[in-house]
Amino acid sequence: MAQVVVGGVGMTCFVKPSESPSYVALAGEAVRSALADAGIDYAKVQQAYVGYVYGDSTSGQKALYGVGLTGIPVVNVNNNCATGSTALWLARNAVLSGQAECVLALGFEQMQPGALVEHWKDRPGPLEDFIKVTTDVAYDGDVPMAPKMFGGAGIAHQNKYGTKDTTFAAIRAKASRHAVHNARAIFRKEVSVEEVMASPPVTRLLTRLQCCPPTCGAAAAILCTPEFARRHGIDATVTIAAQAMTTDFPSSFEPDLMRVVGYDMTAAAAASVWAQAGLGPDEVDVAELHDCFTANELITYEGLGFCPEGGAEKFILDGDNTYGGKVVTNPSGGLLSKGHPLGATGLAQCFELTGQLRGTMEARQVEGARVALQHNLGLGGACVVTLYTADRGAR
């Protein structure tokens, strides 16, 4: 498949809801940073795909009008936690199709404190079928639904393979070690497995430190053709070599909470990406995975093929998910440490991996990174897997 250049990326710091500026300010900062990184003016952008979950219709236009009023199409995107990567997927498709040479993907979120809730009570909820299966399985009682679903997926893994509670906690400890070097992360204190286990319980499996925090922030990417990059002197080191988006299968509604939270979506999207690129999971140097909860990162290792089914515990205990191992996962600190502003997350992952492939991430740089994988998942459901490759001679 034709390659699409990631010509510029930008990202704000992620902050607590109580400390956040408006989504307009967040979005403006991210877009201006991406444009500056690409070295172009907003007038060069021909289309924009803008993702957010919590906001009124056409908030995307409001977010961009402070950057420029150029009359371009602005498409608002809402796909739950996969919103940012869905905007990226749409932007890439616009470039691949020949509709545009230069496209902006933007994601932002101005969130509220506390657990995620549905805001519309007078109509069918998009997650009601998932909630029914989760409730019927009944691993946990009166806890918020998202940790109940993902914690239940971790328990399902334990029931199949005997995975220890401390193995899940080790994922959070690893994330904290990585986040120490990320000035944009909300949590930068290193924590031990023992501290993770001692934090207040949220579900039967998960403690508070194993759940990502509600966060505000924005991130953006400029995608373009290689020809456009050459004409405008844009760094073409990083290209999207393959990408796939999937939604739910019948298995999502069977009483296996690993499937309910998207394991099969992940596996199908990854298989498509490997086939498109002619590469395999053993060739990935660095990855940003959707670690909304430690349980999801653990099962995602297997869904992407980084280890065999049932092999995640060994993968973690052998250190194959960090520096010196097989694939460095979430060098940014991931959602667990960096935070999870829903609409921004997928593009924040793009920001991190673009920097890794350019070799510019300083203390958290993965040495010699040439192939990077992004995994972004939203219930209800959507999964986007994106494979990036680097050509250091294309600067």
C-alpha positions as CSV (number, residue, x, y, z in Angstrom):
1,M,0.0,0.0,0.0
2,A,1.1,3.6,-0.6
3,Q,2.8,5.3,2.3
4,V,1.6,8.5,4.0
5,V,4.0,10.8,5.7
6,V,3.6,12.0,9.3
7,G,4.9,15.4,8.6
8,G,4.2,17.1,11.9
9,V,3.0,16.3,15.3
10,G,2.0,18.4,18.4
11,M,0.8,17.7,21.9
12,T,-0.1,19.6,25.0
13,C,0.7,18.5,28.5
14,F,-2.1,16.4,30.0
15,V,-3.6,17.8,33.1
16,K,-6.3,17.2,35.7
17,P,-9.8,18.5,34.9
18,S,-9.6,21.0,37.7
19,E,-6.4,22.5,36.1
20,S,-7.5,22.5,32.4
21,P,-7.9,25.4,30.1
22,S,-10.7,25.3,27.6
23,Y,-10.7,22.7,24.8
24,V,-10.3,25.6,22.3
25,A,-7.0,26.6,24.0
26,L,-5.8,23.0,24.2
27,A,-6.7,22.3,20.6
28,G,-5.1,25.5,19.4
29,E,-1.8,24.7,21.1
30,A,-1.6,21.2,19.7
31,V,-2.4,22.3,16.1
32,R,0.0,25.2,16.2
33,S,2.7,22.8,17.5
34,A,2.0,20.3,14.7
35,L,2.1,23.0,12.0
36,A,5.4,24.4,13.4
37,D,6.8,20.9,13.5
38,A,5.9,20.4,9.8
39,G,7.1,23.9,9.0
40,I,3.9,24.9,7.1
41,D,1.0,27.4,7.6
42,Y,-2.5,26.3,8.3
43,A,-3.5,27.6,4.8
44,K,-1.7,24.5,3.4
45,V,-4.1,22.1,5.2
46,Q,-6.9,20.9,2.9
47,Q,-9.1,18.9,5.2
48,A,-9.4,18.4,9.0
49,Y,-10.7,15.5,11.0
50,V,-11.3,16.5,14.6
51,G,-12.1,14.0,17.4
52,Y,-13.6,14.4,20.8
53,V,-16.1,12.5,22.9
54,Y,-17.5,15.0,25.4
55,G,-18.7,18.1,23.6
56,D,-21.5,19.5,21.5
57,S,-21.8,19.0,17.8
58,T,-19.3,21.1,15.7
59,S,-16.9,21.6,18.6
60,G,-14.3,20.7,16.1
61,Q,-15.0,23.8,14.1
62,K,-14.9,25.9,17.3
63,A,-11.5,24.4,18.2
64,L,-10.0,25.2,14.8
65,Y,-11.5,28.6,14.0
66,G,-9.0,30.2,16.3
67,V,-6.2,28.7,14.2
68,G,-7.6,29.8,10.9
69,L,-10.7,30.4,8.8
70,T,-9.8,28.9,5.5
71,G,-13.1,27.2,4.5
72,I,-11.8,23.7,4.5
73,P,-14.0,20.7,5.4
74,V,-14.0,20.0,9.1
75,V,-15.3,16.5,10.1
76,N,-16.2,15.9,13.7
77,V,-15.3,12.4,14.9
78,N,-16.6,10.5,18.0
79,N,-15.6,6.8,18.5
80,N,-15.3,6.5,22.2
81,C,-11.7,5.9,23.4
82,A,-10.6,5.2,19.8
83,T,-11.7,8.7,18.7
84,G,-8.2,10.1,18.1
85,S,-6.9,7.2,16.1
86,T,-10.2,7.1,14.1
87,A,-9.5,10.7,13.1
88,L,-6.0,9.6,12.1
89,W,-7.5,6.7,10.1
90,L,-9.8,9.1,8.3
91,A,-7.1,11.6,7.6
92,R,-4.8,8.9,6.2
93,N,-7.6,7.6,3.9
94,A,-8.2,11.1,2.6
95,V,-4.5,11.3,1.6
96,L,-4.5,7.7,0.2
97,S,-7.6,8.3,-1.9
98,G,-6.1,11.4,-3.6
99,Q,-8.8,13.7,-2.1
100,A,-6.1,15.8,-0.4
101,E,-2.3,16.1,-0.2
102,C,-2.2,17.6,3.3
103,V,-4.7,16.7,6.1
104,L,-4.9,17.5,9.8
105,A,-6.0,15.0,12.4
106,L,-6.8,16.6,15.8
107,G,-8.0,15.1,19.0
108,F,-8.9,16.9,22.2
109,E,-10.9,16.4,25.4
110,Q,-12.0,18.6,28.3
111,M,-13.1,16.0,30.7
112,Q,-14.9,16.0,34.1
113,P,-13.6,14.4,37.3
114,G,-14.6,10.8,38.2
115,A,-15.6,7.7,36.4
116,L,-17.0,7.8,32.9
117,V,-20.8,7.9,32.7
118,E,-23.5,7.9,29.9
119,H,-25.1,11.3,29.6
120,W,-28.3,10.5,27.8
121,K,-30.8,8.5,29.9
122,D,-33.9,8.8,27.6
123,R,-32.7,6.5,24.8
124,P,-30.9,3.2,24.3
125,G,-27.3,3.4,25.5
126,P,-24.6,2.3,23.0
127,L,-23.0,0.1,25.6
128,E,-26.1,-1.6,27.1
129,D,-25.4,-4.9,25.4
130,F,-21.8,-4.9,26.8
131,I,-23.1,-3.9,30.2
132,K,-25.6,-6.8,30.2
133,V,-22.9,-9.4,29.5
134,T,-20.6,-7.9,32.1
135,T,-23.3,-7.9,34.7
136,D,-24.4,-11.4,33.9
137,V,-20.8,-12.7,34.4
138,A,-20.8,-10.9,37.8
139,Y,-17.1,-10.9,38.7
140,D,-17.6,-7.7,40.6
141,G,-20.6,-6.0,42.3
142,D,-21.3,-2.3,42.6
143,V,-18.2,-0.7,40.9
144,P,-18.0,1.6,37.9
145,M,-18.7,-0.2,34.7
146,A,-15.4,0.5,32.8
147,P,-13.2,-1.0,35.5
148,K,-15.8,-3.8,36.0
149,M,-15.4,-4.7,32.3
150,F,-11.7,-4.5,32.0
151,G,-11.0,-5.9,35.5
152,G,-13.3,-8.8,34.5
153,A,-11.2,-9.3,31.4
154,G,-8.2,-9.7,33.6
155,I,-10.0,-12.2,35.8
156,A,-11.0,-14.1,32.7
157,H,-7.3,-14.3,31.8
158,Q,-6.4,-15.5,35.3
159,N,-9.1,-18.2,35.1
160,K,-7.6,-19.5,31.8
161,Y,-3.9,-19.2,32.5
162,G,-3.4,-18.7,36.2
163,T,-2.0,-15.1,35.8
164,K,-1.0,-13.6,39.2
165,D,-2.4,-10.3,40.6
166,T,1.1,-9.0,40.9
167,T,1.8,-9.5,37.2
168,F,-0.9,-6.9,36.4
169,A,0.6,-4.6,39.0
170,A,4.0,-4.9,37.3
171,I,2.5,-3.2,34.2
172,R,1.7,-0.1,36.2
173,A,5.1,-0.1,37.8
174,K,6.7,-0.4,34.4
175,A,4.5,2.5,33.1
176,S,5.7,4.7,36.0
177,R,9.3,4.0,35.3
178,H,8.8,5.2,31.7
179,A,6.7,8.2,32.6
180,V,9.5,9.7,34.8
181,H,11.0,10.9,31.6
182,N,7.8,12.4,30.0
183,A,7.2,16.0,31.0
184,R,3.7,15.8,29.4
185,A,2.5,13.0,31.6
186,I,0.2,13.7,34.5
187,F,1.8,11.1,36.9
188,R,5.6,11.1,36.9
189,K,6.4,9.4,40.2
190,E,7.9,5.9,40.0
191,V,5.9,3.3,42.0
192,S,6.7,-0.2,42.9
193,V,4.6,-3.3,42.4
194,E,4.1,-3.3,46.2
195,E,2.8,0.3,46.1
196,V,0.5,-0.5,43.2
197,M,-1.0,-3.5,45.1
198,A,-1.4,-1.4,48.3
199,S,-3.4,1.4,46.6
200,P,-7.2,1.4,47.2
201,P,-9.1,-1.5,45.5
202,V,-11.4,-0.6,42.7
203,T,-12.5,-4.1,41.6
204,R,-11.6,-7.6,42.8
205,L,-8.5,-7.4,40.6
206,L,-7.7,-3.8,40.0
207,T,-6.4,-1.2,42.4
208,R,-6.6,2.5,41.9
209,L,-3.1,2.8,40.4
210,Q,-4.1,0.2,37.8
211,C,-6.8,2.5,36.3
212,C,-6.0,5.5,34.1
213,P,-7.1,8.9,35.3
214,P,-9.6,11.3,33.6
215,T,-7.5,13.9,32.0
216,C,-7.7,16.9,29.7
217,G,-5.4,17.5,26.7
218,A,-5.0,17.7,22.9
219,A,-2.8,16.2,20.2
220,A,-2.5,16.7,16.5
221,A,-0.8,15.3,13.4
222,I,-0.2,16.6,9.9
223,L,-0.4,13.8,7.3
224,C,0.7,14.3,3.7
225,T,1.9,12.7,0.5
226,P,5.6,12.1,0.0
227,E,5.4,14.5,-2.9
228,F,3.9,17.3,-0.8
229,A,6.6,16.7,1.8
230,R,9.3,17.1,-0.7
231,R,7.8,20.3,-2.2
232,H,7.5,21.9,1.2
233,G,10.7,20.7,2.9
234,I,8.9,18.5,5.4
235,D,10.7,15.9,7.4
236,A,9.5,12.6,5.8
237,T,11.3,10.3,8.2
238,V,8.1,8.7,9.5
239,T,5.4,7.1,7.4
240,I,2.3,5.1,8.1
241,A,3.0,1.8,6.4
242,A,-0.2,0.0,7.3
243,Q,-3.4,0.7,9.2
244,A,-6.6,-1.2,10.0
245,M,-9.8,-0.4,11.9
246,T,-12.2,-3.1,13.2
247,T,-15.4,-3.2,15.1
248,D,-17.2,-5.9,17.1
249,F,-17.8,-9.5,16.2
250,P,-20.5,-11.9,17.7
251,S,-17.9,-13.0,20.2
252,S,-18.0,-9.6,21.8
253,F,-21.3,-10.5,23.4
254,E,-20.3,-14.0,24.6
255,P,-19.6,-14.4,28.4
256,D,-15.8,-14.0,28.0
257,L,-14.9,-10.5,29.2
258,M,-11.6,-10.6,27.2
259,R,-13.8,-10.6,24.1
260,V,-16.3,-8.1,25.5
261,V,-13.5,-5.5,25.9
262,G,-12.2,-6.0,22.3
263,Y,-9.6,-8.8,22.2
264,D,-10.9,-10.1,18.9
265,M,-11.1,-6.6,17.4
266,T,-7.4,-6.2,18.4
267,A,-6.4,-9.5,16.9
268,A,-8.2,-8.9,13.6
269,A,-6.8,-5.4,13.2
270,A,-3.3,-6.6,13.9
271,A,-3.6,-9.5,11.5
272,S,-4.7,-7.0,8.8
273,V,-1.8,-4.7,9.5
274,W,0.8,-7.5,9.4
275,A,-0.6,-8.7,6.1
276,Q,-0.6,-5.2,4.6
277,A,3.0,-4.4,5.6
278,G,4.5,-7.8,5.1
279,L,6.0,-7.5,8.6
280,G,5.4,-9.4,11.9
281,P,5.1,-8.5,15.5
282,D,8.7,-9.7,16.1
283,E,9.9,-6.8,14.0
284,V,8.3,-4.1,16.1
285,D,10.8,-2.0,18.2
286,V,8.4,0.2,20.1
287,A,4.6,0.3,20.7
288,E,2.0,2.5,22.3
289,L,-0.8,0.3,23.5
290,H,-4.2,1.2,25.0
291,D,-3.5,0.6,28.7
292,C,-6.7,2.2,30.1
293,F,-6.4,-0.5,32.7
294,T,-3.4,-2.8,33.4
295,A,-5.6,-5.8,32.4
296,N,-6.1,-4.4,28.9
297,E,-2.4,-4.0,28.3
298,L,-1.8,-7.6,29.4
299,I,-4.3,-9.1,27.1
300,T,-3.3,-6.8,24.3
301,Y,0.2,-8.3,24.2
302,E,-1.4,-11.5,23.2
303,G,-3.9,-10.0,20.8
304,L,-1.2,-8.2,18.8
305,G,1.0,-11.3,18.7
306,F,3.9,-10.0,20.9
307,C,3.6,-13.3,22.7
308,P,1.4,-16.4,22.4
309,E,-2.0,-16.7,24.0
310,G,-1.4,-17.4,27.7
311,G,2.2,-16.1,27.4
312,A,1.7,-12.5,28.7
313,E,2.8,-13.3,32.2
314,K,6.2,-14.7,31.0
315,F,6.5,-11.8,28.6
316,I,6.1,-9.3,31.5
317,L,8.3,-11.2,34.0
318,D,11.1,-11.6,31.5
319,G,11.1,-7.8,30.9
320,D,10.2,-8.1,27.2
321,N,7.8,-5.2,27.5
322,T,10.5,-2.6,28.4
323,Y,13.9,-1.3,27.5
324,G,16.3,-4.1,26.8
325,G,13.4,-6.5,26.0
326,K,11.6,-7.5,22.8
327,V,9.4,-4.4,22.3
328,V,9.3,-1.3,24.5
329,T,5.6,-0.8,25.3
330,N,4.3,2.6,26.2
331,P,7.6,4.5,26.6
332,S,5.4,7.6,27.2
333,G,4.1,6.1,30.4
334,G,0.9,5.1,28.6
335,L,-2.6,6.1,29.6
336,L,-1.9,4.8,33.1
337,S,0.7,7.5,33.8
338,K,0.2,10.0,31.0
339,G,-3.5,10.2,31.4
340,H,-6.4,9.5,29.0
341,P,-8.2,12.5,27.5
342,L,-10.4,10.3,25.3
343,G,-10.4,12.2,22.0
344,A,-6.7,13.0,22.3
345,T,-5.2,9.6,23.2
346,G,-4.8,8.1,19.7
347,L,-3.0,11.2,18.5
348,A,-0.9,11.4,21.6
349,Q,0.3,7.9,20.7
350,C,1.1,9.1,17.2
351,F,3.1,12.0,18.7
352,E,5.1,9.6,20.9
353,L,5.9,7.1,18.1
354,T,6.8,9.7,15.6
355,G,9.3,11.1,18.0
356,Q,10.7,7.6,18.7
357,L,11.2,6.9,15.0
358,R,12.8,10.3,14.5
359,G,15.2,9.5,17.4
360,T,14.3,12.7,19.3
361,M,12.8,11.4,22.6
362,E,16.0,11.9,24.7
363,A,15.9,10.0,28.0
364,R,13.1,7.7,26.9
365,Q,14.4,7.1,23.4
366,V,14.2,3.5,22.2
367,E,17.7,3.0,20.7
368,G,17.6,2.3,16.9
369,A,13.8,2.2,16.7
370,R,12.7,1.7,13.0
371,V,9.3,0.0,13.3
372,A,6.5,1.2,15.7
373,L,3.0,0.0,16.4
374,Q,0.0,1.9,17.8
375,H,-3.1,0.3,19.3
376,N,-6.1,2.3,20.3
377,L,-9.3,0.8,21.5
378,G,-12.8,2.0,22.3
379,L,-15.8,0.0,23.5
380,G,-18.9,0.1,21.6
381,G,-16.7,-0.7,19.6
382,A,-13.7,0.3,17.6
383,C,-10.0,-0.7,17.4
384,V,-7.4,1.0,15.3
385,V,-3.9,-0.5,14.8
386,T,-1.3,1.6,13.0
387,L,2.1,0.6,11.8
388,Y,4.8,3.3,11.4
389,T,8.2,2.9,9.8
390,A,11.3,5.1,9.7
391,D,13.6,6.2,6.9
392,R,16.3,8.2,8.6
393,G,17.6,9.2,5.1
394,A,14.3,11.1,4.3
395,R,15.0,14.1,6.6
